[in-house]
Amino acid sequence: MLVKGAELDRFMRHLSHWSWVHRLYQYSDKHLLIADDFFLDRLHGAREKPLACKTSPVNGCEDAVTDGIQKILVFCQLGELQLVRDLQRKFPNVVVTSGTYGFALTDTSRLAKLRPFQPPAATFASGQVVMLSAPYVDAEFVAHSMAENGMPYCHEYLGRPFIRWLRHHKYFQITRFFDSAMQNFGKDGQLPTLLQTDVLRSVFENTSFSFDKLLKYLKKMDARVIIVRREDKIMQAVTAQLLERTAERSVWTNKPKKKLGTPFQDNDVHECLERHSGAARDDGILDQIATSGLNVHQVTLEAFMLNQEEGLRDIAGFLGMGLAQSPNVLDYFSAYENAPGVMPGAATFKRAMIDKTGLHLL
């Protein structure tokens, strides 16, 4: 069970990146949600108005499938897929889906949908575009710049909520997840993807999928890997600390004109210091991938910002694509206008570190 309190609060907040609570409160009594008690308890108290859809704990859930139920969502820590299959066999006229492999699988619209779950039969073409980064380095900015200029948009399908969910959800299969992603969102056998090292670490620690298996998986697809790094570790640490409190993974995933509550607080200095110290762990994963023999192109955020056109041309060349003579360039700092605490927070943290250590940290 997810730990109550702060961890559960954060998990539910991060789930809202996919509009889960919003969507579930839109459903009617023709929908049935089968889930663990901790999730049902938190969901029922998420809005002032009552939840209209039916709910049931896992035990005895078949009795909750009454006449009139048309769609069922199953989201639980143990036996989720088996329960989905059992319900599909017993109730063939009802749409049944998996929370982990279906409802949590969204495209760039980030709108969770209750699709019927099907065993994936996806085919990946050679040359998959995979962007890899540490969290909060703003790889999303590079992804948006690429898409703005006709290159593939690398979307984070395996998103941030999985970091905590995989600590409790048993027997997660990452290849099945991406097969489902390809089946639902792929085009011509291609599924441009962003993977971030905090999610990968959770996969490695909580499933049978190891780092070596990741390398084999990428090699099998002849992946074209774009590694995005950031030199400014202070900005990375502060961004991580403040955006962890929001539903957004990056200011570049935030909806236009939506303000993010990101005030920097006095007690954030200690947490930022820990994040700053831990950045090397994520960079180490990227170092291993960069030297693994995969087809890799490396991007440094600061260099990309300094000369976006040159950075775009380098990426386009790596992908074997053309680029307009005058490519569209994005204003990197514009997205931070809706997260007003981040930039001042970085300055505060930098001053605090200089005061404490006398060192000028990056």
Helices and strands as residue ranges (DSSP letters): H 6-15, G 16-18, H 20-24, E 31-35, H 37-44, E 54-56, G 61-64, E 71-75, H 80-90, E 95-98, I 99-103, E 129-133, H 139-148, H 162-165, H 174-185, E 193-196, H 197-206, H 211-220, E 224-229, H 233-243, H 268-290, E 295-300, H 301-306, H 308-319, G 332-338, H 342-357
